[in-house]
Structures are given as C-alpha cells and as structure tokens.
Amino acid sequence: MEPPEHPFKAYRAAKSLSQEELGALLGVSRGMISLIEIGARPINAKKARDWEVLTGIPKERLCPEVFGEQAA
C-alpha cells in the first residue's frame, strides 16, 4: 500500500505551482520541498504553524506526529 500523497503535492497541483515556487513562498529550497513531499524530511511544529498561515493547509496534516491527524 502506498503512503498518502503529501498535502504539498495537492496544494501545488491546485495552485499550479512548481516545487521551486512553493519553496519560494515558504522560504525553503526546491530540494527541501522535494524531500518533504517524499517523506524524507519531516516538518517541525514551528514550521507547520507558520506554513499553515501561508498555505491554509492545517498544521495537523503538515505535522501529524505532533498535532495529530485531523478527522476528515
């Protein structure tokens, strides 16, 4: 079974953004976005809160290990 798609991928698709463009919005590199999307780099609680404000993606989805997965 494949892991669920990272919320950044769906956000980028909905906004027609590249990894580089999303990285610029969030203040990180394209490479960091790539690592986050494949699950190789977790998002910490501070970044999840900051990025929730910028993207509207709930912090519970960005950092479920800290905030818990929000019921769908």
mmCIF file as Biopython writes it, N, C-alpha, C and O atoms, coordinates in Angstrom:
data_model
#
loop_
_atom_site.group_PDB
_atom_site.id
_atom_site.type_symbol
_atom_site.label_atom_id
_atom_site.label_alt_id
_atom_site.label_comp_id
_atom_site.label_asym_id
_atom_site.label_entity_id
_atom_site.label_seq_id
_atom_site.pdbx_PDB_ins_code
_atom_site.Cartn_x
_atom_site.Cartn_y
_atom_site.Cartn_z
_atom_site.occupancy
_atom_site.B_iso_or_equiv
_atom_site.auth_seq_id
_atom_site.auth_asym_id
_atom_site.pdbx_PDB_model_num
ATOM 1   N N  . MET A ? 1  ? 0.843   -1.181 0.000   1.0 0.0 1  A 1 
ATOM 2   C CA . MET A ? 1  ? 0.000   0.000  0.000   1.0 0.0 1  A 1 
ATOM 3   C C  . MET A ? 1  ? 0.890   1.247  0.000   1.0 0.0 1  A 1 
ATOM 4   O O  . MET A ? 1  ? 1.837   1.347  0.780   1.0 0.0 1  A 1 
ATOM 5   N N  . GLU A ? 2  ? 0.577   2.176  -0.869  1.0 0.0 2  A 1 
ATOM 6   C CA . GLU A ? 2  ? 1.356   3.413  -0.992  1.0 0.0 2  A 1 
ATOM 7   C C  . GLU A ? 2  ? 0.963   4.391  0.107   1.0 0.0 2  A 1 
ATOM 8   O O  . GLU A ? 2  ? -0.203  4.450  0.498   1.0 0.0 2  A 1 
ATOM 9   N N  . PRO A ? 3  ? 1.930   5.159  0.607   1.0 0.0 3  A 1 
ATOM 10  C CA . PRO A ? 3  ? 1.581   6.183  1.595   1.0 0.0 3  A 1 
ATOM 11  C C  . PRO A ? 3  ? 0.729   7.264  0.939   1.0 0.0 3  A 1 
ATOM 12  O O  . PRO A ? 3  ? 0.811   7.469  -0.272  1.0 0.0 3  A 1 
ATOM 13  N N  . PRO A ? 4  ? -0.088  7.958  1.732   1.0 0.0 4  A 1 
ATOM 14  C CA . PRO A ? 4  ? -0.928  9.007  1.136   1.0 0.0 4  A 1 
ATOM 15  C C  . PRO A ? 4  ? -0.077  10.136 0.572   1.0 0.0 4  A 1 
ATOM 16  O O  . PRO A ? 4  ? 1.040   10.384 1.026   1.0 0.0 4  A 1 
ATOM 17  N N  . GLU A ? 5  ? -0.621  10.801 -0.408  1.0 0.0 5  A 1 
ATOM 18  C CA . GLU A ? 5  ? 0.068   11.923 -1.028  1.0 0.0 5  A 1 
ATOM 19  C C  . GLU A ? 5  ? 0.275   13.034 -0.003  1.0 0.0 5  A 1 
ATOM 20  O O  . GLU A ? 5  ? -0.625  13.338 0.780   1.0 0.0 5  A 1 
ATOM 21  N N  . HIS A ? 6  ? 1.446   13.631 -0.009  1.0 0.0 6  A 1 
ATOM 22  C CA . HIS A ? 6  ? 1.721   14.729 0.913   1.0 0.0 6  A 1 
ATOM 23  C C  . HIS A ? 6  ? 0.842   15.923 0.549   1.0 0.0 6  A 1 
ATOM 24  O O  . HIS A ? 6  ? 0.609   16.182 -0.632  1.0 0.0 6  A 1 
ATOM 25  N N  . PRO A ? 7  ? 0.356   16.649 1.549   1.0 0.0 7  A 1 
ATOM 26  C CA . PRO A ? 7  ? -0.520  17.793 1.264   1.0 0.0 7  A 1 
ATOM 27  C C  . PRO A ? 7  ? 0.118   18.846 0.350   1.0 0.0 7  A 1 
ATOM 28  O O  . PRO A ? 7  ? -0.595  19.554 -0.363  1.0 0.0 7  A 1 
ATOM 29  N N  . PHE A ? 8  ? 1.445   18.957 0.362   1.0 0.0 8  A 1 
ATOM 30  C CA . PHE A ? 8  ? 2.096   19.923 -0.524  1.0 0.0 8  A 1 
ATOM 31  C C  . PHE A ? 8  ? 1.854   19.589 -1.989  1.0 0.0 8  A 1 
ATOM 32  O O  . PHE A ? 8  ? 1.692   20.495 -2.807  1.0 0.0 8  A 1 
ATOM 33  N N  . LYS A ? 9  ? 1.825   18.303 -2.335  1.0 0.0 9  A 1 
ATOM 34  C CA . LYS A ? 9  ? 1.603   17.921 -3.737  1.0 0.0 9  A 1 
ATOM 35  C C  . LYS A ? 9  ? 0.223   18.363 -4.208  1.0 0.0 9  A 1 
ATOM 36  O O  . LYS A ? 9  ? 0.080   18.924 -5.295  1.0 0.0 9  A 1 
ATOM 37  N N  . ALA A ? 10 ? -0.786  18.108 -3.388  1.0 0.0 10 A 1 
ATOM 38  C CA . ALA A ? 10 ? -2.149  18.517 -3.749  1.0 0.0 10 A 1 
ATOM 39  C C  . ALA A ? 10 ? -2.249  20.040 -3.813  1.0 0.0 10 A 1 
ATOM 40  O O  . ALA A ? 10 ? -2.898  20.581 -4.708  1.0 0.0 10 A 1 
ATOM 41  N N  . TYR A ? 11 ? -1.616  20.726 -2.877  1.0 0.0 11 A 1 
ATOM 42  C CA . TYR A ? 11 ? -1.632  22.192 -2.867  1.0 0.0 11 A 1 
ATOM 43  C C  . TYR A ? 11 ? -0.971  22.736 -4.129  1.0 0.0 11 A 1 
ATOM 44  O O  . TYR A ? 11 ? -1.497  23.647 -4.768  1.0 0.0 11 A 1 
ATOM 45  N N  . ARG A ? 12 ? 0.184   22.175 -4.485  1.0 0.0 12 A 1 
ATOM 46  C CA . ARG A ? 12 ? 0.880   22.643 -5.693  1.0 0.0 12 A 1 
ATOM 47  C C  . ARG A ? 12 ? 0.044   22.414 -6.929  1.0 0.0 12 A 1 
ATOM 48  O O  . ARG A ? 12 ? -0.016  23.270 -7.812  1.0 0.0 12 A 1 
ATOM 49  N N  . ALA A ? 13 ? -0.610  21.252 -7.002  1.0 0.0 13 A 1 
ATOM 50  C CA . ALA A ? 13 ? -1.449  20.947 -8.168  1.0 0.0 13 A 1 
ATOM 51  C C  . ALA A ? 13 ? -2.621  21.926 -8.261  1.0 0.0 13 A 1 
ATOM 52  O O  . ALA A ? 13 ? -2.939  22.428 -9.339  1.0 0.0 13 A 1 
ATOM 53  N N  . ALA A ? 14 ? -3.254  22.189 -7.127  1.0 0.0 14 A 1 
ATOM 54  C CA . ALA A ? 14 ? -4.411  23.096 -7.111  1.0 0.0 14 A 1 
ATOM 55  C C  . ALA A ? 14 ? -4.031  24.525 -7.484  1.0 0.0 14 A 1 
ATOM 56  O O  . ALA A ? 14 ? -4.826  25.246 -8.087  1.0 0.0 14 A 1 
ATOM 57  N N  . LYS A ? 15 ? -2.814  24.933 -7.124  1.0 0.0 15 A 1 
ATOM 58  C CA . LYS A ? 15 ? -2.357  26.301 -7.375  1.0 0.0 15 A 1 
ATOM 59  C C  . LYS A ? 15 ? -1.449  26.407 -8.602  1.0 0.0 15 A 1 
ATOM 60  O O  . LYS A ? 15 ? -0.966  27.492 -8.929  1.0 0.0 15 A 1 
ATOM 61  N N  . SER A ? 16 ? -1.217  25.279 -9.280  1.0 0.0 16 A 1 
ATOM 62  C CA . SER A ? 16 ? -0.316  25.224 -10.443 1.0 0.0 16 A 1 
ATOM 63  C C  . SER A ? 16 ? 1.070   25.777 -10.108 1.0 0.0 16 A 1 
ATOM 64  O O  . SER A ? 16 ? 1.621   26.598 -10.842 1.0 0.0 16 A 1 
ATOM 65  N N  . LEU A ? 17 ? 1.615   25.315 -8.996  1.0 0.0 17 A 1 
ATOM 66  C CA . LEU A ? 17 ? 2.938   25.744 -8.556  1.0 0.0 17 A 1 
ATOM 67  C C  . LEU A ? 17 ? 3.966   24.639 -8.750  1.0 0.0 17 A 1 
ATOM 68  O O  . LEU A ? 17 ? 3.655   23.456 -8.615  1.0 0.0 17 A 1 
ATOM 69  N N  . SER A ? 18 ? 5.170   25.030 -9.064  1.0 0.0 18 A 1 
ATOM 70  C CA . SER A ? 18 ? 6.285   24.078 -9.088  1.0 0.0 18 A 1 
ATOM 71  C C  . SER A ? 18 ? 6.822   23.946 -7.667  1.0 0.0 18 A 1 
ATOM 72  O O  . SER A ? 18 ? 6.459   24.721 -6.782  1.0 0.0 18 A 1 
ATOM 73  N N  . GLN A ? 19 ? 7.684   22.966 -7.458  1.0 0.0 19 A 1 
ATOM 74  C CA . GLN A ? 19 ? 8.339   22.837 -6.161  1.0 0.0 19 A 1 
ATOM 75  C C  . GLN A ? 19 ? 9.161   24.089 -5.860  1.0 0.0 19 A 1 
ATOM 76  O O  . GLN A ? 19 ? 9.209   24.543 -4.717  1.0 0.0 19 A 1 
ATOM 77  N N  . GLU A ? 20 ? 9.791   24.631 -6.859  1.0 0.0 20 A 1 
ATOM 78  C CA . GLU A ? 20 ? 10.591  25.841 -6.676  1.0 0.0 20 A 1 
ATOM 79  C C  . GLU A ? 20 ? 9.717   27.023 -6.236  1.0 0.0 20 A 1 
ATOM 80  O O  . GLU A ? 20 ? 10.103  27.785 -5.351  1.0 0.0 20 A 1 
ATOM 81  N N  . GLU A ? 21 ? 8.547   27.171 -6.851  1.0 0.0 21 A 1 
ATOM 82  C CA . GLU A ? 21 ? 7.652   28.267 -6.495  1.0 0.0 21 A 1 
ATOM 83  C C  . GLU A ? 21 ? 7.099   28.107 -5.076  1.0 0.0 21 A 1 
ATOM 84  O O  . GLU A ? 21 ? 7.007   29.082 -4.330  1.0 0.0 21 A 1 
ATOM 85  N N  . LEU A ? 22 ? 6.735   26.884 -4.707  1.0 0.0 22 A 1 
ATOM 86  C CA . LEU A ? 22 ? 6.260   26.652 -3.344  1.0 0.0 22 A 1 
ATOM 87  C C  . LEU A ? 22 ? 7.391   26.907 -2.350  1.0 0.0 22 A 1 
ATOM 88  O O  . LEU A ? 22 ? 7.175   27.505 -1.296  1.0 0.0 22 A 1 
ATOM 89  N N  . GLY A ? 23 ? 8.589   26.454 -2.687  1.0 0.0 23 A 1 
ATOM 90  C CA . GLY A ? 23 ? 9.734   26.716 -1.828  1.0 0.0 23 A 1 
ATOM 91  C C  . GLY A ? 23 ? 9.955   28.203 -1.607  1.0 0.0 23 A 1 
ATOM 92  O O  . GLY A ? 23 ? 10.248  28.629 -0.490  1.0 0.0 23 A 1 
ATOM 93  N N  . ALA A ? 24 ? 9.817   28.994 -2.661  1.0 0.0 24 A 1 
ATOM 94  C CA . ALA A ? 24 ? 9.979   30.446 -2.537  1.0 0.0 24 A 1 
ATOM 95  C C  . ALA A ? 24 ? 8.917   31.036 -1.615  1.0 0.0 24 A 1 
ATOM 96  O O  . ALA A ? 24 ? 9.218   31.914 -0.807  1.0 0.0 24 A 1 
ATOM 97  N N  . LEU A ? 25 ? 7.693   30.567 -1.726  1.0 0.0 25 A 1 
ATOM 98  C CA . LEU A ? 25 ? 6.609   31.031 -0.856  1.0 0.0 25 A 1 
ATOM 99  C C  . LEU A ? 25 ? 6.906   30.715 0.610   1.0 0.0 25 A 1 
ATOM 100 O O  . LEU A ? 25 ? 6.635   31.523 1.498   1.0 0.0 25 A 1 
ATOM 101 N N  . LEU A ? 26 ? 7.469   29.524 0.850   1.0 0.0 26 A 1 
ATOM 102 C CA . LEU A ? 26 ? 7.701   29.069 2.218   1.0 0.0 26 A 1 
ATOM 103 C C  . LEU A ? 26 ? 9.085   29.419 2.747   1.0 0.0 26 A 1 
ATOM 104 O O  . LEU A ? 26 ? 9.364   29.222 3.930   1.0 0.0 26 A 1 
ATOM 105 N N  . GLY A ? 27 ? 9.955   29.935 1.883   1.0 0.0 27 A 1 
ATOM 106 C CA . GLY A ? 27 ? 11.290  30.317 2.315   1.0 0.0 27 A 1 
ATOM 107 C C  . GLY A ? 27 ? 12.273  29.167 2.432   1.0 0.0 27 A 1 
ATOM 108 O O  . GLY A ? 27 ? 13.203  29.211 3.237   1.0 0.0 27 A 1 
ATOM 109 N N  . VAL A ? 28 ? 12.059  28.129 1.615   1.0 0.0 28 A 1 
ATOM 110 C CA . VAL A ? 28 ? 12.979  26.981 1.595   1.0 0.0 28 A 1 
ATOM 111 C C  . VAL A ? 28 ? 13.316  26.642 0.139   1.0 0.0 28 A 1 
ATOM 112 O O  . VAL A ? 28 ? 12.711  27.179 -0.789  1.0 0.0 28 A 1 
ATOM 113 N N  . SER A ? 29 ? 14.275  25.759 -0.041  1.0 0.0 29 A 1 
ATOM 114 C CA . SER A ? 29 ? 14.703  25.380 -1.390  1.0 0.0 29 A 1 
ATOM 115 C C  . SER A ? 29 ? 13.740  24.390 -2.045  1.0 0.0 29 A 1 
ATOM 116 O O  . SER A ? 29 ? 12.922  23.753 -1.381  1.0 0.0 29 A 1 
ATOM 117 N N  . ARG A ? 30 ? 13.865  24.282 -3.365  1.0 0.0 30 A 1 
ATOM 118 C CA . ARG A ? 30 ? 13.105  23.267 -4.108  1.0 0.0 30 A 1 
ATOM 119 C C  . ARG A ? 30 ? 13.457  21.887 -3.596  1.0 0.0 30 A 1 
ATOM 120 O O  . ARG A ? 30 ? 12.593  21.018 -3.477  1.0 0.0 30 A 1 
ATOM 121 N N  . GLY A ? 31 ? 14.727  21.689 -3.294  1.0 0.0 31 A 1 
ATOM 122 C CA . GLY A ? 31 ? 15.169  20.389 -2.779  1.0 0.0 31 A 1 
ATOM 123 C C  . GLY A ? 31 ? 14.507  20.022 -1.463  1.0 0.0 31 A 1 
ATOM 124 O O  . GLY A ? 31 ? 14.161  18.863 -1.236  1.0 0.0 31 A 1 
ATOM 125 N N  . MET A ? 32 ? 14.333  21.010 -0.599  1.0 0.0 32 A 1 
ATOM 126 C CA . MET A ? 32 ? 13.657  20.759 0.681   1.0 0.0 32 A 1 
ATOM 127 C C  . MET A ? 32 ? 12.206  20.372 0.453   1.0 0.0 32 A 1 
ATOM 128 O O  . MET A ? 32 ? 11.699  19.466 1.115   1.0 0.0 32 A 1 
ATOM 129 N N  . ILE A ? 33 ? 11.531  21.040 -0.468  1.0 0.0 33 A 1 
ATOM 130 C CA . ILE A ? 33 ? 10.137  20.679 -0.789  1.0 0.0 33 A 1 
ATOM 131 C C  . ILE A ? 33 ? 10.090  19.245 -1.287  1.0 0.0 33 A 1 
ATOM 132 O O  . ILE A ? 33 ? 9.211   18.480 -0.889  1.0 0.0 33 A 1 
ATOM 133 N N  . SER A ? 34 ? 11.019  18.873 -2.149  1.0 0.0 34 A 1 
ATOM 134 C CA . SER A ? 34 ? 11.067  17.515 -2.672  1.0 0.0 34 A 1 
ATOM 135 C C  . SER A ? 34 ? 11.239  16.501 -1.542  1.0 0.0 34 A 1 
ATOM 136 O O  . SER A ? 34 ? 10.533  15.493 -1.498  1.0 0.0 34 A 1 
ATOM 137 N N  . LEU A ? 35 ? 12.169  16.766 -0.636  1.0 0.0 35 A 1 
ATOM 138 C CA . LEU A ? 35 ? 12.400  15.851 0.487   1.0 0.0 35 A 1 
ATOM 139 C C  . LEU A ? 35 ? 11.172  15.736 1.388   1.0 0.0 35 A 1 
ATOM 140 O O  . LEU A ? 35 ? 10.843  14.646 1.857   1.0 0.0 35 A 1 
ATOM 141 N N  . ILE A ? 36 ? 10.504  16.842 1.627   1.0 0.0 36 A 1 
ATOM 142 C CA . ILE A ? 36 ? 9.294   16.825 2.447   1.0 0.0 36 A 1 
ATOM 143 C C  . ILE A ? 36 ? 8.206   16.004 1.754   1.0 0.0 36 A 1 
ATOM 144 O O  . ILE A ? 36 ? 7.538   15.192 2.394   1.0 0.0 36 A 1 
ATOM 145 N N  . GLU A ? 37 ? 8.027   16.212 0.456   1.0 0.0 37 A 1 
ATOM 146 C CA . GLU A ? 37 ? 6.971   15.511 -0.278  1.0 0.0 37 A 1 
ATOM 147 C C  . GLU A ? 37 ? 7.174   14.001 -0.316  1.0 0.0 37 A 1 
ATOM 148 O O  . GLU A ? 37 ? 6.199   13.250 -0.310  1.0 0.0 37 A 1 
ATOM 149 N N  . ILE A ? 38 ? 8.416   13.549 -0.354  1.0 0.0 38 A 1 
ATOM 150 C CA . ILE A ? 38 ? 8.653   12.095 -0.394  1.0 0.0 38 A 1 
ATOM 151 C C  . ILE A ? 38 ? 8.761   11.483 0.997   1.0 0.0 38 A 1 
ATOM 152 O O  . ILE A ? 38 ? 8.946   10.274 1.140   1.0 0.0 38 A 1 
ATOM 153 N N  . GLY A ? 39 ? 8.645   12.327 2.025   1.0 0.0 39 A 1 
ATOM 154 C CA . GLY A ? 39 ? 8.654   11.825 3.391   1.0 0.0 39 A 1 
ATOM 155 C C  . GLY A ? 39 ? 10.035  11.657 3.994   1.0 0.0 39 A 1 
ATOM 156 O O  . GLY A ? 39 ? 10.170  11.080 5.073   1.0 0.0 39 A 1 
ATOM 157 N N  . ALA A ? 40 ? 11.067  12.152 3.314   1.0 0.0 40 A 1 
ATOM 158 C CA . ALA A ? 40 ? 12.428  12.020 3.813   1.0 0.0 40 A 1 
ATOM 159 C C  . ALA A ? 40 ? 12.792  13.113 4.808   1.0 0.0 40 A 1 
ATOM 160 O O  . ALA A ? 40 ? 13.793  12.998 5.515   1.0 0.0 40 A 1 
ATOM 161 N N  . ARG A ? 41 ? 11.993  14.165 4.869   1.0 0.0 41 A 1 
ATOM 162 C CA . ARG A ? 41 ? 12.278  15.287 5.777   1.0 0.0 41 A 1 
ATOM 163 C C  . ARG A ? 41 ? 10.967  15.695 6.456   1.0 0.0 41 A 1 
ATOM 164 O O  . ARG A ? 41 ? 10.067  16.208 5.791   1.0 0.0 41 A 1 
ATOM 165 N N  . PRO A ? 42 ? 10.849  15.474 7.765   1.0 0.0 42 A 1 
ATOM 166 C CA . PRO A ? 42 ? 9.619   15.868 8.453   1.0 0.0 42 A 1 
ATOM 167 C C  . PRO A ? 42 ? 9.557   17.382 8.639   1.0 0.0 42 A 1 
ATOM 168 O O  . PRO A ? 42 ? 10.570  18.075 8.550   1.0 0.0 42 A 1 
ATOM 169 N N  . ILE A ? 43 ? 8.365   17.873 8.897   1.0 0.0 43 A 1 
ATOM 170 C CA . ILE A ? 43 ? 8.141   19.290 9.169   1.0 0.0 43 A 1 
ATOM 171 C C  . ILE A ? 43 ? 8.020   19.448 10.682  1.0 0.0 43 A 1 
ATOM 172 O O  . ILE A ? 43 ? 7.258   18.723 11.321  1.0 0.0 43 A 1 
ATOM 173 N N  . ASN A ? 44 ? 8.761   20.385 11.255  1.0 0.0 44 A 1 
ATOM 174 C CA . ASN A ? 44 ? 8.663   20.590 12.701  1.0 0.0 44 A 1 
ATOM 175 C C  . ASN A ? 44 ? 7.430   21.428 13.045  1.0 0.0 44 A 1 
ATOM 176 O O  . ASN A ? 44 ? 6.798   22.012 12.165  1.0 0.0 44 A 1 
ATOM 177 N N  . ALA A ? 45 ? 7.103   21.476 14.327  1.0 0.0 45 A 1 
ATOM 178 C CA . ALA A ? 45 ? 5.877   22.138 14.777  1.0 0.0 45 A 1 
ATOM 179 C C  . ALA A ? 45 ? 5.860   23.629 14.434  1.0 0.0 45 A 1 
ATOM 180 O O  . ALA A ? 45 ? 4.825   24.146 14.014  1.0 0.0 45 A 1 
ATOM 181 N N  . LYS A ? 46 ? 6.964   24.315 14.602  1.0 0.0 46 A 1 
ATOM 182 C CA . LYS A ? 46 ? 7.020   25.750 14.304  1.0 0.0 46 A 1 
ATOM 183 C C  . LYS A ? 46 ? 6.748   26.001 12.827  1.0 0.0 46 A 1 
ATOM 184 O O  . LYS A ? 46 ? 5.933   26.852 12.473  1.0 0.0 46 A 1 
ATOM 185 N N  . LYS A ? 47 ? 7.442   25.248 11.961  1.0 0.0 47 A 1 
ATOM 186 C CA . LYS A ? 47 ? 7.230   25.414 10.516  1.0 0.0 47 A 1 
ATOM 187 C C  . LYS A ? 47 ? 5.787   25.066 10.148  1.0 0.0 47 A 1 
ATOM 188 O O  . LYS A ? 47 ? 5.186   25.751 9.321   1.0 0.0 47 A 1 
ATOM 189 N N  . ALA A ? 48 ? 5.220   24.013 10.747  1.0 0.0 48 A 1 
ATOM 190 C CA . ALA A ? 48 ? 3.839   23.627 10.434  1.0 0.0 48 A 1 
ATOM 191 C C  . ALA A ? 48 ? 2.878   24.772 10.747  1.0 0.0 48 A 1 
ATOM 192 O O  . ALA A ? 48 ? 1.965   25.049 9.970   1.0 0.0 48 A 1 
ATOM 193 N N  . ARG A ? 49 ? 3.084   25.435 11.885  1.0 0.0 49 A 1 
ATOM 194 C CA . ARG A ? 49 ? 2.214   26.565 12.241  1.0 0.0 49 A 1 
ATOM 195 C C  . ARG A ? 49 ? 2.409   27.734 11.268  1.0 0.0 49 A 1 
ATOM 196 O O  . ARG A ? 49 ? 1.442   28.343 10.810  1.0 0.0 49 A 1 
ATOM 197 N N  . ASP A ? 50 ? 3.668   28.033 10.964  1.0 0.0 50 A 1 
ATOM 198 C CA . ASP A ? 50 ? 3.955   29.134 10.029  1.0 0.0 50 A 1 
ATOM 199 C C  . ASP A ? 50 ? 3.382   28.838 8.647   1.0 0.0 50 A 1 
ATOM 200 O O  . ASP A ? 50 ? 2.761   29.701 8.026   1.0 0.0 50 A 1 
ATOM 201 N N  . TRP A ? 51 ? 3.593   27.618 8.175   1.0 0.0 51 A 1 
ATOM 202 C CA . TRP A ? 51 ? 3.163   27.264 6.823   1.0 0.0 51 A 1 
ATOM 203 C C  . TRP A ? 51 ? 1.659   27.100 6.726   1.0 0.0 51 A 1 
ATOM 204 O O  . TRP A ? 51 ? 1.093   27.274 5.646   1.0 0.0 51 A 1 
ATOM 205 N N  . GLU A ? 52 ? 0.995   26.768 7.827   1.0 0.0 52 A 1 
ATOM 206 C CA . GLU A ? 52 ? -0.465  26.720 7.827   1.0 0.0 52 A 1 
ATOM 207 C C  . GLU A ? 52 ? -1.020  28.110 7.486   1.0 0.0 52 A 1 
ATOM 208 O O  . GLU A ? 52 ? -1.982  28.231 6.728   1.0 0.0 52 A 1 
ATOM 209 N N  . VAL A ? 53 ? -0.410  29.143 8.046   1.0 0.0 53 A 1 
ATOM 210 C CA . VAL A ? 53 ? -0.841  30.521 7.776   1.0 0.0 53 A 1 
ATOM 211 C C  . VAL A ? 53 ? -0.643  30.872 6.298   1.0 0.0 53 A 1 
ATOM 212 O O  . VAL A ? 53 ? -1.500  31.511 5.687   1.0 0.0 53 A 1 
ATOM 213 N N  . LEU A ? 54 ? 0.485   30.452 5.732   1.0 0.0 54 A 1 
ATOM 214 C CA . LEU A ? 54 ? 0.804   30.797 4.345   1.0 0.0 54 A 1 
ATOM 215 C C  . LEU A ? 54 ? 0.007   29.999 3.316   1.0 0.0 54 A 1 
ATOM 216 O O  . LEU A ? 54 ? -0.344  30.522 2.259   1.0 0.0 54 A 1 
ATOM 217 N N  . THR A ? 55 ? -0.279  28.732 3.625   1.0 0.0 55 A 1 
ATOM 218 C CA . THR A ? 55 ? -0.915  27.867 2.628   1.0 0.0 55 A 1 
ATOM 219 C C  . THR A ? 55 ? -2.366  27.521 2.924   1.0 0.0 55 A 1 
ATOM 220 O O  . THR A ? 55 ? -3.120  27.171 2.015   1.0 0.0 55 A 1 
ATOM 221 N N  . GLY A ? 56 ? -2.761  27.614 4.182   1.0 0.0 56 A 1 
ATOM 222 C CA . GLY A ? 56 ? -4.103  27.168 4.560   1.0 0.0 56 A 1 
ATOM 223 C C  . GLY A ? 56 ? -4.182  25.677 4.811   1.0 0.0 56 A 1 
ATOM 224 O O  . GLY A ? 56 ? -5.249  25.162 5.145   1.0 0.0 56 A 1 
ATOM 225 N N  . ILE A ? 57 ? -3.069  24.972 4.656   1.0 0.0 57 A 1 
ATOM 226 C CA . ILE A ? 57 ? -3.045  23.530 4.945   1.0 0.0 57 A 1 
ATOM 227 C C  . ILE A ? 57 ? -2.981  23.377 6.462   1.0 0.0 57 A 1 
ATOM 228 O O  . ILE A ? 57 ? -2.066  23.915 7.086   1.0 0.0 57 A 1 
ATOM 229 N N  . PRO A ? 58 ? -3.925  22.660 7.074   1.0 0.0 58 A 1 
ATOM 230 C CA . PRO A ? 58 ? -3.927  22.530 8.534   1.0 0.0 58 A 1 
ATOM 231 C C  . PRO A ? 58 ? -2.615  21.941 9.068   1.0 0.0 58 A 1 
ATOM 232 O O  . PRO A ? 58 ? -2.049  21.015 8.487   1.0 0.0 58 A 1 
ATOM 233 N N  . LYS A ? 59 ? -2.153  22.499 10.176  1.0 0.0 59 A 1 
ATOM 234 C CA . LYS A ? 59 ? -0.909  22.023 10.791  1.0 0.0 59 A 1 
ATOM 235 C C  . LYS A ? 59 ? -1.010  20.544 11.156  1.0 0.0 59 A 1 
ATOM 236 O O  . LYS A ? 59 ? 0.004   19.848 11.201  1.0 0.0 59 A 1 
ATOM 237 N N  . GLU A ? 60 ? -2.226  20.058 11.419  1.0 0.0 60 A 1 
ATOM 238 C CA . GLU A ? 60 ? -2.433  18.642 11.734  1.0 0.0 60 A 1 
ATOM 239 C C  . GLU A ? 60 ? -2.073  17.743 10.562  1.0 0.0 60 A 1 
ATOM 240 O O  . GLU A ? 60 ? -1.670  16.596 10.753  1.0 0.0 60 A 1 
ATOM 241 N N  . ARG A ? 61 ? -2.220  18.267 9.346   1.0 0.0 61 A 1 
ATOM 242 C CA . ARG A ? 61 ? -1.851  17.493 8.150   1.0 0.0 61 A 1 
ATOM 243 C C  . ARG A ? 61 ? -0.376  17.646 7.834   1.0 0.0 61 A 1 
ATOM 244 O O  . ARG A ? 61 ? 0.247   16.724 7.307   1.0 0.0 61 A 1 
ATOM 245 N N  . LEU A ? 62 ? 0.193   18.812 8.155   1.0 0.0 62 A 1 
ATOM 246 C CA . LEU A ? 62 ? 1.608   19.045 7.870   1.0 0.0 62 A 1 
ATOM 247 C C  . LEU A ? 62 ? 2.514   18.346 8.876   1.0 0.0 62 A 1 
ATOM 248 O O  . LEU A ? 62 ? 3.615   17.922 8.523   1.0 0.0 62 A 1 
ATOM 249 N N  . CYS A ? 63 ? 2.073   18.221 10.112  1.0 0.0 63 A 1 
ATOM 250 C CA . CYS A ? 63 ? 2.893   17.655 11.177  1.0 0.0 63 A 1 
ATOM 251 C C  . CYS A ? 63 ? 2.028   16.774 12.092  1.0 0.0 63 A 1 
ATOM 252 O O  . CYS A ? 63 ? 1.859   17.080 13.273  1.0 0.0 63 A 1 
ATOM 253 N N  . PRO A ? 64 ? 1.482   15.680 11.543  1.0 0.0 64 A 1 
ATOM 254 C CA . PRO A ? 64 ? 0.553   14.855 12.333  1.0 0.0 64 A 1 
ATOM 255 C C  . PRO A ? 64 ? 1.197   14.198 13.552  1.0 0.0 64 A 1 
ATOM 256 O O  . PRO A ? 64 ? 0.507   13.885 14.522  1.0 0.0 64 A 1 
ATOM 257 N N  . GLU A ? 65 ? 2.514   13.986 13.511  1.0 0.0 65 A 1 
ATOM 258 C CA . GLU A ? 65 ? 3.171   13.358 14.656  1.0 0.0 65 A 1 
ATOM 259 C C  . GLU A ? 65 ? 3.171   14.249 15.895  1.0 0.0 65 A 1 
ATOM 260 O O  . GLU A ? 65 ? 3.322   13.754 17.012  1.0 0.0 65 A 1 
ATOM 261 N N  . VAL A ? 66 ? 3.004   15.549 15.709  1.0 0.0 66 A 1 
ATOM 262 C CA . VAL A ? 66 ? 2.944   16.490 16.837  1.0 0.0 66 A 1 
ATOM 263 C C  . VAL A ? 66 ? 1.505   16.890 17.130  1.0 0.0 66 A 1 
ATOM 264 O O  . VAL A ? 66 ? 1.082   16.878 18.286  1.0 0.0 66 A 1 
ATOM 265 N N  . PHE A ? 67 ? 0.756   17.241 16.103  1.0 0.0 67 A 1 
ATOM 266 C CA . PHE A ? 67 ? -0.581  17.792 16.297  1.0 0.0 67 A 1 
ATOM 267 C C  . PHE A ? 67 ? -1.697  16.771 16.147  1.0 0.0 67 A 1 
ATOM 268 O O  . PHE A ? 67 ? -2.843  17.069 16.483  1.0 0.0 67 A 1 
ATOM 269 N N  . GLY A ? 68 ? -1.394  15.574 15.652  1.0 0.0 68 A 1 
ATOM 270 C CA . GLY A ? 68 ? -2.420  14.556 15.431  1.0 0.0 68 A 1 
ATOM 271 C C  . GLY A ? 68 ? -3.163  14.817 14.141  1.0 0.0 68 A 1 
ATOM 272 O O  . GLY A ? 68 ? -3.397  15.968 13.773  1.0 0.0 68 A 1 
ATOM 273 N N  . GLU A ? 69 ? -3.530  13.764 13.461  1.0 0.0 69 A 1 
ATOM 274 C CA . GLU A ? 69 ? -4.240  13.905 12.185  1.0 0.0 69 A 1 
ATOM 275 C C  . GLU A ? 69 ? -5.663  14.362 12.444  1.0 0.0 69 A 1 
ATOM 276 O O  . GLU A ? 69 ? -6.374  13.782 13.264  1.0 0.0 69 A 1 
ATOM 277 N N  . GLN A ? 70 ? -6.062  15.381 11.758  1.0 0.0 70 A 1 
ATOM 278 C CA . GLN A ? 70 ? -7.407  15.931 11.883  1.0 0.0 70 A 1 
ATOM 279 C C  . GLN A ? 70 ? -8.398  14.977 11.215  1.0 0.0 70 A 1 
ATOM 280 O O  . GLN A ? 70 ? -8.122  14.442 10.141  1.0 0.0 70 A 1 
ATOM 281 N N  . ALA A ? 71 ? -9.539  14.767 11.847  1.0 0.0 71 A 1 
ATOM 282 C CA . ALA A ? 71 ? -10.567 13.902 11.262  1.0 0.0 71 A 1 
ATOM 283 C C  . ALA A ? 71 ? -11.060 14.500 9.958   1.0 0.0 71 A 1 
ATOM 284 O O  . ALA A ? 71 ? -11.303 15.702 9.861   1.0 0.0 71 A 1 
ATOM 285 N N  . ALA A ? 72 ? -11.204 13.646 8.960   1.0 0.0 72 A 1 
ATOM 286 C CA . ALA A ? 72 ? -11.631 14.123 7.631   1.0 0.0 72 A 1 
ATOM 287 C C  . ALA A ? 72 ? -13.126 14.275 7.569   1.0 0.0 72 A 1 
ATOM 288 O O  . ALA A ? 72 ? -13.664 14.665 6.533   1.0 0.0 72 A 1 
#
